[in-house]
Amino acid sequence: MVIKKNIFTLELKLLLFSLVALFILKIFFIKQFDLILITTFFDILIFVFIFFVFILFKNIFSKILFHVIYVFNFILFSFYYIFFYDVSQRGILISKIKLDSIIFVLKNIISLKLVFIVFLALFIVYFLSFFILKNKKLFLSSSFLKIFSLISIFLFLFLILLFNLNYNPYADVVLNFKNSFSYIPLEDDSKDLSLFSNNSSIFPDSKLEVKYKKIILLIGEEWMFSSFVKDSQSLENNFFKRIKNDTHFYSNYHTSNQDSRTAIYTLLTSQFIPFEAYLDSTYSIYLDKIKNSPSLVNYFNDNNYSTFFVVSSIEKPDIATPFNWNEIITLKEDVYNSNKYYCSSLFTYETSCEDLSIFEDVKEKIISEENIFLVQEFIYGHSYKHIIDTKKSRTQYYNEYFNNLYDFLEKESLLEDTLIIITSDHGSRAYNEMISPEGYHIPFLVVSNNLDYLENNSLLSHLDFKDILYKYILGIDYIPNNESIMFTGGTNSDLLGFITKENDFGIINSSKSLLINYSKKDLSIKEKSQNHYSYYNFLKNNFK
């Protein structure tokens, strides 16, 4: 005999109203209807499973457990969909979360306004669930519900495992488990093997004459080499074809850190930082080291150059503050409020507009200063939302900016005295790309009227940046012949990797001492990985 139960309870109404609330939230933040539908499908599968916990026992413990799990998931899902394009692309959430990263997110990413919206929505859902359809009854077989719940969780796992679908906060837990069977364990030791040069001590005499009066370093955001090559083929008004004959193109250049802060610190100081950037527990350690290290900013200050860091956000970024810039140029509030440019304030640490919003300030500094070292960190691309909103890839947007800058220099007859370097802070922070060496491979171009086209495929990274620069401005060739380079993954990834000049590679989960991706053809890859991992631990333990 099938037992009938009244299941139109507060708990069921909570789940139904939550689906509606999340759907509305996704209309505002995701906007793409196909993604809204598929994420809602995954929401239903998870909520059905949560309800199964409740009906399975139907006692006071299961009731309390249900509400704890429900509130946690409502808050988790809400913030997941608010930051959907960044979180889903990067695939880093439940299985890799740390207390340090939670603190960083609460301090720098999630605003009080967003917290208020989410908790207001939660209150409304509870209110409606108490008072709407209060006397309505719905009868279903509990056996049917249990079977339906099991089918839902099976379908959830099947879709993720078979198709690698990542449209839910729990997907990365499943995918992590799926991939773990091919991992190779490593020894968690620390050895000074000196596998590659730290290359931080050589700063030439400041009395040497610098060849160019205007040195402009343009740093793209999360701009991968593969995306650059692909997207640059179909550009309108293609800047890269325009300047090709005056370009030295470095085709094997990589970031050293997959976070903006540490990547740019390394680029300016040639100090390899063996830490993820945004963890409070290690920030003071590497910040002190950077503040006390020689830097390109100091070098140009000593050579009577005016030094500027430019970023189109209202706030001064902590990327710039450790260095002795003559000025950190930020976005004016009246420009932000003008509605003339594409602007975004999704992150609490960054109230910003597109990079062209600060272009007038860049032009003014280039004109007014005889000798200038200007570094602009691009804002466009900090969030995947930029690309969704404007429908422009990073390469497309940067192409427009580069053309505007080049037109200006040409009009002002400054090209002969100007050296332009174009690169990126780091590659993709999407987890599936950070476990591949391609994720760390970034564009690097040197542009000057005094150059003829040259392609250089030497294995290089941000650690070698100053030596590349000195080759052009001083004629001194300190560029190393690297046997291998190392890099760290983005915050919360626990990733460390290396590439050799033979293109062998290893990607290591440093917290678990596991080699998780590697060159299958290289029979000595475990030994190489162990050596790099041991050296990485040595650098980390002795970073002073």
QUIDATA-V181610 format. One line per field, one symbol per residue. phi: phi as a letter, one per 20 degrees, with the letter a starting at -180 (. if undefined). A space follows every 50 residues. Layout:
BEGIN
phi=???
END
This chain:
BEGIN
phi=.eeecfdeegfffgffffgfffffgfffdemeffffffffffgfffffff ffgfffdlcfffffggfffffgfffgfffgefdgfffffemdbgfcfcgg ffffffecdeefffffffffffffffffffdelfdfccdcffffffffff fffffgfffffedlfcdbgefffffffgeffdfdfceedcbeelfbffld eecfgfeffefdeddddddfdldegffgfffffdfelffffgdgfdcdde ecdcfdbecfgfffgfgecldfdecffddgfdgffefffffeegbfffff gfemeedcdcbecffffffeffdeffadecffffffefmecfcbcfefeb ebcgfffdffffffffffdfdbddddefefogcffgfffelcfgffffgf ffffffgffffeldffedddddbcfaefefgfefecfffdecfbcdcafe ddgbdddffcbgfdgffffffeecmdddffeffbccbdffgnemdcbbcd femfbbddeffdlcedbafffefdfffffffffffgfffffdec
END
